[in-house]
Amino acid sequence: MRGVQGDAIRAQACNSETSRPCRAMVGYQASANFDLFQVASRFSLNDNTSVLGPNDIDPSLWAISDLVLPPQAKPYLIPTTCGCIDGTRVVTWVNYTVVEGDTLSAIAAAYLNLVTYTEIAQASGILNPDLIQVGQEISIPIPCACFNQTSSNSALISLSYQVQRGDSLSYIAQLYNTSALQLQELNTLANASDELEAQKVLFVPLPVCKANFSSGAMDGNLTVVEGAYELTANACVQCNCNNGLLHCIPTPSTFGRTCSNLTCASSMLYLGASNASQGSQECLVESCVYKGYTTQSNIVAVLEVKEDLTCPGAPPPETFYKPPTGLVASPLDSPLASSSTLSPPPSPSTSIAIPPSTNTNPSIASPLLGGISFFAWGCLFSFWLSLSVQA
């Protein structure tokens, strides 16, 4: 996977009057199985699809009420906006409403202590940390960073990575294909070999693909993490980032959207598709390229024609997410069904539990989790139903 090597990366200075917000990620390093959508709600994300894309999980799982995931070597990515408040870069728009029995310490723990209770009190204007009211809305000022954009490292966003016990800069650098020296300089650390303080938040550069869409496109600022995807155009288009190249295609039918304008005018090519024909001397390659959307129903698609010395073969069907590593549709703590028993598809209230990866080498990042489409569940259900009728 594309990494971050070479020139030093600099974080932007924070000026509350002139600094602009930027897209960033917060790492959620769970120590036990957890509900991804519940965590997304805790980070003030109201759309389940917004947290599936950065983690490369099947988008058709957005309608599941509970998506239970296991711990993994890399933290899960939570998309956020990094703003500038009182001269400090912090995550904005993450607010928490106090409920009965809450304390600031317990609230900080709910966010894995990415921020301390004293920082929460200060950001929320709470003079007495021991005195909070039910229904009170408080701010969660998780530290974040925005990078200076240069020609050599413009396609980067920051990950707020929480140091785990035993972590080293070299280990974190290996997880994200960067260098310990870059992490040291970016986080202004005295020595790359020094032991890191557990729960300290470090900034890690993540390579992304940036959109180059038509002028006036509503998604002109789209950024996609390397090896993942984002949905856009009212969830009708899925843009994938691989090796620094952004490739946009129609959202898979399993997502359940009804979309139009997904082909290029004067051709039968769908978004992301291409067609090659041999000319007199060179091969002409036609590609239907997504260029953004101006309204929810107006998708801009442009037919691009390029010359190639040889006619490329038809590309294999593009996968939208990693293949499933063992998806189980059952309540988290219930006995698992036998592999020889077919079960009907999950209802919207069913919990989905994904077992942890079998990777036992802690120095290598566990693969990002994939999903399973509702189309596959439908096939299994139909087969199960036919067996029941025959019986």
C-alpha positions in Angstrom: 0.0 0.0 0.0 1.1 3.5 -0.8 3.0 5.1 2.1 4.4 8.4 3.2 8.2 8.7 2.7 10.6 11.5 1.8 10.1 15.1 2.8 9.3 16.3 6.3 5.6 17.0 6.9 4.6 20.2 8.7 1.5 20.8 10.7 -0.3 24.1 10.1 -0.1 26.8 12.7 -3.5 27.5 14.3 -5.0 31.0 14.0 -8.6 31.2 15.2 -9.3 34.0 12.7 -7.6 32.8 9.6 -7.1 29.0 9.9 -9.6 26.9 7.9 -10.9 23.5 9.1 -9.7 20.4 7.4 -10.7 16.7 7.1 -9.0 14.4 9.6 -9.3 11.0 11.2 -9.4 9.9 14.8 -8.2 6.4 15.6 -10.5 4.3 17.7 -8.4 1.5 19.3 -10.9 -0.7 21.1 -9.7 -3.3 23.6 -12.9 -5.5 23.2 -15.7 -6.0 20.7 -17.6 -2.9 20.1 -20.5 -1.5 18.1 -19.1 0.7 15.3 -22.3 2.6 14.7 -22.7 3.3 18.4 -19.2 4.8 18.3 -20.0 6.8 15.2 -23.0 8.3 17.0 -20.7 9.2 20.0 -18.6 11.1 17.5 -21.7 13.0 16.3 -21.8 11.1 13.0 -25.5 10.7 12.0 -24.9 8.8 8.8 -23.7 5.2 9.2 -22.1 5.2 5.7 -19.6 7.9 6.7 -17.8 5.5 9.0 -17.9 2.4 6.7 -16.0 3.9 3.8 -12.7 4.9 5.6 -12.6 1.4 7.1 -13.4 -0.3 3.8 -16.5 -2.2 5.1 -19.3 -3.3 2.8 -21.6 -0.2 2.3 -24.7 -2.4 2.3 -24.3 -2.9 6.0 -25.4 0.7 6.7 -28.9 -0.5 7.6 -27.8 -2.9 10.3 -28.7 -1.6 13.7 -25.6 -3.1 15.4 -22.3 -3.7 13.7 -20.1 -5.4 16.2 -16.4 -5.4 15.4 -13.3 -6.9 17.1 -10.1 -5.2 18.1 -7.4 -5.1 15.5 -3.7 -4.0 15.2 -4.7 -0.7 13.5 -7.3 1.5 15.1 -10.6 2.0 13.2 -10.9 5.3 11.5 -13.5 7.8 12.6 -13.8 10.7 10.1 -13.9 14.2 11.7 -13.4 17.9 11.1 -10.3 19.5 12.5 -10.8 23.1 13.5 -8.9 25.8 15.3 -10.3 27.0 18.7 -8.4 29.4 21.0 -5.2 28.8 19.2 -5.4 24.9 19.4 -6.2 22.4 16.7 -9.0 20.2 18.0 -11.8 18.1 16.6 -15.0 20.2 16.2 -18.6 19.2 16.1 -18.2 16.4 18.6 -20.5 17.1 21.4 -21.9 14.9 24.2 -25.1 15.3 26.2 -24.8 14.4 29.9 -27.1 11.7 31.2 -27.9 10.5 34.7 -24.8 9.1 36.5 -22.3 10.7 34.2 -19.0 12.1 35.4 -16.4 13.9 33.3 -13.9 11.1 34.0 -16.5 8.5 32.7 -17.2 10.6 29.6 -13.5 10.9 28.9 -13.2 7.1 29.2 -16.1 6.6 26.8 -13.8 8.4 24.2 -10.9 6.0 25.2 -9.2 8.9 27.1 -8.3 10.5 23.8 -9.0 13.7 25.8 -8.7 14.2 29.6 -11.6 15.3 31.8 -9.8 18.5 32.6 -9.6 19.3 28.9 -13.3 18.6 28.5 -14.1 20.9 31.4 -11.9 23.7 30.0 -13.4 23.4 26.4 -17.0 23.3 27.8 -16.5 26.2 30.2 -17.1 24.0 33.3 -15.6 25.7 36.4 -16.2 22.7 38.7 -15.4 19.4 37.0 -17.4 17.6 39.7 -20.6 19.5 39.0 -22.3 18.7 35.7 -26.1 18.7 34.9 -28.2 16.1 33.2 -29.0 17.3 29.7 -25.9 19.6 29.6 -24.1 19.6 26.2 -20.3 19.5 26.5 -17.5 19.6 23.9 -15.0 16.8 23.3 -11.8 18.6 22.2 -9.8 15.6 20.8 -6.4 16.9 19.4 -6.0 16.8 15.6 -3.8 18.4 12.9 -4.0 19.9 9.5 -0.9 19.7 7.2 0.6 22.4 5.1 -0.1 21.4 1.5 3.0 21.3 -0.8 3.6 19.7 -4.2 5.4 16.7 -2.5 2.9 15.9 0.2 -0.4 17.5 -0.7 -2.4 14.3 -0.7 -2.2 13.7 3.1 -4.6 14.0 6.1 -3.8 13.5 9.7 -4.7 10.6 11.9 -5.0 11.2 15.7 -3.3 8.0 16.9 -3.5 7.1 20.6 -0.3 5.5 21.8 -0.8 2.0 23.3 1.3 0.5 26.0 4.5 -0.8 24.4 4.2 1.2 21.2 7.3 2.7 19.6 7.7 5.2 16.8 9.2 2.5 14.6 6.2 0.2 15.2 3.6 3.0 14.4 5.7 3.9 11.4 5.5 0.3 10.2 1.7 0.2 10.6 1.3 3.2 8.4 4.2 2.8 6.0 6.0 6.0 7.0 9.2 6.6 8.9 10.0 7.0 12.6 11.9 10.2 11.7 8.9 11.7 10.1 6.7 10.9 13.1 9.4 12.4 15.4 9.6 15.7 13.4 5.9 16.0 12.9 5.1 15.5 16.6 8.2 17.5 17.7 9.6 14.7 19.8 13.1 14.9 21.2 14.2 11.4 20.3 12.8 8.8 18.0 13.9 6.0 20.2 12.4 7.3 23.4 9.6 5.3 25.0 6.2 6.7 24.2 3.7 7.6 26.9 0.6 5.4 26.8 -2.6 7.3 25.8 -0.6 10.2 24.3 -2.1 11.3 21.0 0.4 11.4 18.1 -0.3 12.7 14.6 0.2 10.2 11.8 0.1 11.2 8.1 -2.4 9.2 6.0 -2.1 9.2 2.2 -5.4 10.1 0.4 -6.7 10.6 -3.1 -8.1 14.1 -3.7 -10.9 14.9 -6.2 -10.2 16.7 -9.4 -13.8 17.3 -10.4 -15.6 19.9 -12.5 -15.8 23.5 -11.3 -18.8 24.0 -9.0 -19.1 20.3 -8.0 -20.6 20.0 -4.6 -18.1 17.2 -3.7 -15.1 19.1 -5.1 -13.3 18.7 -1.8 -13.7 14.9 -1.6 -10.8 13.1 -0.1 -10.5 9.3 0.1 -8.1 7.4 2.4 -5.7 5.1 0.5 -7.1 1.6 0.2 -10.6 2.7 1.1 -13.7 4.4 -0.4 -16.2 7.2 0.1 -19.8 7.5 -1.1 -20.9 10.7 -2.8 -23.6 12.1 -5.0 -26.4 11.1 -2.6 -24.7 7.7 -2.1 -25.1 6.9 -5.9 -21.4 7.0 -6.6 -18.5 5.2 -4.8 -15.0 6.6 -5.2 -12.2 4.2 -4.4 -8.5 5.2 -3.7 -5.8 2.8 -4.9 -2.2 3.7 -5.3 -2.9 7.4 -5.4 -5.6 7.1 -8.1 -9.2 8.0 -7.5 -11.6 5.8 -9.4 -15.4 6.4 -9.2 -18.0 3.8 -10.1 -21.7 3.4 -9.4 -22.6 2.3 -5.9 -23.3 -1.5 -5.8 -26.9 -2.5 -6.2 -26.9 -4.1 -2.8 -26.9 -0.6 -1.3 -30.5 -0.2 -2.4 -30.3 3.2 -4.0 -32.3 4.2 -7.1 -29.9 6.4 -9.2 -29.9 7.9 -12.6 -27.4 9.6 -14.9 -24.8 7.0 -14.3 -23.6 6.7 -17.9 -21.7 9.0 -20.2 -23.8 10.8 -22.9 -23.5 9.3 -26.4 -22.1 6.1 -25.1 -23.3 3.0 -23.2 -20.4 3.2 -20.7 -21.2 3.4 -17.0 -19.1 5.5 -14.6 -15.7 4.0 -14.3 -16.0 1.7 -17.3 -13.8 1.8 -20.4 -13.7 0.5 -23.9 -10.7 -0.1 -26.2 -10.7 -0.2 -30.0 -7.8 -0.7 -32.3 -7.2 2.2 -34.6 -4.9 2.4 -37.7 -1.7 2.7 -35.6 -2.7 3.1 -31.9 -5.4 1.9 -29.6 -8.2 4.3 -28.6 -9.4 3.9 -25.0 -12.7 5.5 -24.1 -13.4 5.9 -20.4 -16.5 7.3 -18.6 -15.1 9.4 -15.8 -17.0 10.9 -12.8 -16.5 14.6 -12.4 -18.7 15.4 -9.4 -22.4 16.3 -9.0 -24.1 19.7 -8.9 -27.5 18.6 -7.5 -28.6 15.3 -6.0 -29.9 14.3 -9.4 -27.3 15.9 -11.7 -24.2 13.8 -11.9 -21.5 15.0 -14.2 -19.9 12.3 -16.3 -17.3 13.0 -19.0 -16.2 10.6 -21.8 -12.5 10.8 -22.1 -10.6 9.4 -25.1 -6.9 8.5 -24.9 -4.4 6.8 -27.2 -2.5 3.8 -26.1 0.2 1.8 -27.9 -1.5 -1.5 -27.2 -5.2 -2.3 -26.5 -5.5 -3.2 -22.8 -7.7 -6.1 -21.9 -10.9 -5.6 -20.1 -10.1 -4.9 -16.4 -11.5 -7.3 -13.8 -14.6 -6.3 -11.9 -13.6 -3.7 -9.3 -14.2 -4.8 -5.7 -15.7 -2.3 -3.4 -14.3 -3.6 -0.2 -12.1 -6.4 1.1 -13.5 -9.9 1.0 -15.2 -11.0 4.2 -12.9 -12.8 6.7 -15.8 -14.6 8.5 -19.0 -12.6 9.0 -21.4 -14.1 11.6 -25.0 -13.0 11.7 -26.1 -13.6 15.3 -26.2 -11.9 18.6 -22.7 -11.3 19.9 -22.8 -13.8 22.8 -25.1 -16.4 21.4 -24.0 -19.9 20.3 -23.0 -19.8 16.6 -24.9 -21.8 14.2 -23.3 -24.9 12.6 -21.6 -24.2 9.2 -23.9 -26.9 7.7 -27.1 -25.0 8.8 -28.5 -22.3 6.6 -30.0 -19.3 8.4 -32.4 -16.7 7.0 -31.0 -13.2 6.4 -30.6 -10.9 9.4 -33.5 -8.5 10.3 -32.7 -4.8 10.7 -32.4 -5.4 14.5 -29.9 -8.2 14.2 -26.3 -7.7 15.5 -23.5 -8.4 13.1 -20.4 -9.7 14.7 -17.1 -10.0 12.8 -14.5 -12.2 14.4 -10.9 -10.9 14.7 -8.3 -11.6 12.1 -6.2 -14.7 12.4 -3.0 -12.6 12.0 -0.9 -13.4 15.0 2.1 -11.2 14.1 1.6 -7.9 16.1 4.2 -6.1 14.0 2.0 -6.4 10.9 -1.3 -4.5 10.5 -4.4 -6.7 10.5 -6.3 -6.5 7.2 -9.1 -4.0 7.1 -12.4 -5.8 7.5 -14.7 -6.5 4.7 -18.4 -7.1 4.7 -21.0 -9.3 3.1 -23.8 -8.0 0.8 -27.4 -8.4 1.4 -27.6 -10.0 -2.1 -25.6 -13.0 -0.8 -27.9 -13.3 2.2 -30.9 -13.3 -0.2 -29.4 -16.2 -2.2 -28.8 -18.1 1.0 -32.3 -17.4 2.2 -33.8 -18.6 -1.1 -31.8 -21.8 -0.9 -32.8 -22.4 2.7 -36.5 -21.7 1.8 -36.3 -24.2 -1.1 -34.9 -26.9 1.2 -37.7 -26.2 3.7 -40.4 -26.6 0.9 -38.8 -29.9 -0.3 -38.8 -31.2 3.3 
